[in-house]
Amino acid sequence: MKNITLDVSKAVQFLKEGTVKNYEAKVKEAQEALENGTCPGNDFLGWLHLPSSITPEFLKEIQDCANTLRENCEAIVVAGIGGSYLGARAVIEALSNSFSWLIGDKSNPTILFAGNNIGEDYLYELTEYLKDKKFGVINISKSGTTTETALTFRLLKKQCEEQRGKEEAKKVIVAVTDATKGAARAAADKEGYKTFVIPDNVGGRFSVLTPVGLLPIACAGFDITKLVEGAADMEKACGKDVAYEENPAAVYAAVRNGLYDQAGKKIEIMVNYQPKLHFISEWWKQLFGESEGKDNKGIFPASCDFTTDLHSMGQWIQQGERSIYETVISVEEPAKKLLFPNDEENLDGLNFLAGKRVDEVNKMAELGTRLAHVDGGVPNIRISVPVLNEYYIGQLIYFFEKACGISGNILGVNPFNQPGVEAYKKNMFALLNKPGYEEDSKAIKERLAKEK
Ligand SMILES: O=P(O)(O)OC[C@H]1O[C@](O)(CO)[C@@H](O)[C@@H]1O
């Protein structure tokens, strides 16, 4: 079986000679700190050997639960935000037919995502859509207290119970949450829902290979055994016994830190040439953004879908401020085959493409863009994925997680906390007069009055 591969040749040319080699000691130190559990945030290292520790029995328990939901639901709403949502959506969208919601494939339930915003129209339209549907809910929240998710779950629980009756609703509501704490746990225990525990030592953005991601992915009809197998193989390929320059996570971590430190590259743009990968970038943005963006440091993780965004962001990337580099996820072989037809009239002048696969054009767009952007001063890292399937997506997930752990340690931050996220929550609760926030409410109102 092949592995995903990393090509940094078009990035290291922007670095001083020998930079990757010079990072070896730092990378090894970071990797050892992870492996020995001596790094900052070492109580959140449960993801490190997670893939190889998942048992077939555990996967069966998840699959059995998914089967119950699949048998009893036309639609399944995955309620969660951030790490409790992005991984599942990333994998499901990468593997699904791009038009699945229009095809009306009755063999799989429609998977919907909510609890990731507070848009009134969104929630209204969702509840309207679900009115005549047999639907279930997977309520995912590690803390069990996240407002967006809790608010949505309250709405959906009520609607599900009204539509199916309380007893039937219990069969199709599942909670993935903390073992003991939080509102999601309290509701599950009181109502007797099936639950899965998010391990204490796995942070939200590293949790896609726990039931947080595995249950929704199995509900969508994808093979979670293969996903975990791919991740476990990548765990080996990025293991501590692998030579530094053979370890893709180590090299990626070294190159991105080199670009940041030496070349002033403060922004990494994750690029794909397959629209199905859009949410892989969204997942990756949280992984690296929440892990590294602290202590006034950290590469800003951005993303583009090419060639689409070449027609909107291409100008900036080619000639704007030279603070960016690109990391491209390139899928070697599409799952389907489509040839350009010949056209006798050739009004569009495209007969030179007749008989070629669409992907051949896409690959030339990719190569042409790579050359142009490198010429324009944009370093290019390339990750090749043989095909888009569960196995290789599993590899990709673990590769990024391991690289993130190493990279954050090289940067000198705690990659496993996210204290900065609390600031908006504190203000929101104060503004909404949440009990317990009386002092903050008073202070924020005084401040706003002064600013008027
Ligand atoms: O799973 P929870 O606790 O609802 O958190 C969801 C997301 O919110 C954050 O805690 C930020 O507020 C993320 O780190 C996390 O992935």
The ligand as an SDF file (V2000), in Angstrom:
LIG
                    3D

 16 16  0  0  0  0  0  0  0  0999 V2000
  -16.6710   20.2300   22.0290 O   0  0  0  0  0  0  0  0  0  0  0  0
  -16.9660   21.5270   22.6680 P   0  0  0  0  0  0  0  0  0  0  0  0
  -16.5810   21.5430   24.1060 O   0  0  0  0  0  0  0  0  0  0  0  0
  -18.3910   21.9210   22.4590 O   0  0  0  0  0  0  0  0  0  0  0  0
  -16.0570   22.6260   22.0000 O   0  0  0  0  0  0  0  0  0  0  0  0
  -16.1570   22.9320   20.6470 C   0  0  0  0  0  0  0  0  0  0  0  0
  -15.0260   23.8090   20.2120 C   0  0  0  0  0  0  0  0  0  0  0  0
  -15.0260   24.9860   20.9790 O   0  0  0  0  0  0  0  0  0  0  0  0
  -13.7200   25.2710   21.4400 C   0  0  0  0  0  0  0  0  0  0  0  0
  -13.6230   24.8290   22.7560 O   0  0  0  0  0  0  0  0  0  0  0  0
  -13.4470   26.7390   21.4220 C   0  0  0  0  0  0  0  0  0  0  0  0
  -14.4060   27.4060   22.1630 O   0  0  0  0  0  0  0  0  0  0  0  0
  -12.8500   24.4570   20.5260 C   0  0  0  0  0  0  0  0  0  0  0  0
  -11.5930   24.2440   21.0540 O   0  0  0  0  0  0  0  0  0  0  0  0
  -13.6690   23.2220   20.3860 C   0  0  0  0  0  0  0  0  0  0  0  0
  -13.2580   22.3970   19.3300 O   0  0  0  0  0  0  0  0  0  0  0  0
  1  2  2  0
  2  3  1  0
  2  4  1  0
  2  5  1  0
  5  6  1  0
  6  7  1  0
  7  8  1  0
  7 15  1  0
  8  9  1  0
  9 10  1  0
  9 11  1  0
  9 13  1  0
 11 12  1  0
 13 14  1  0
 13 15  1  0
 15 16  1  0
M  END
$$$$
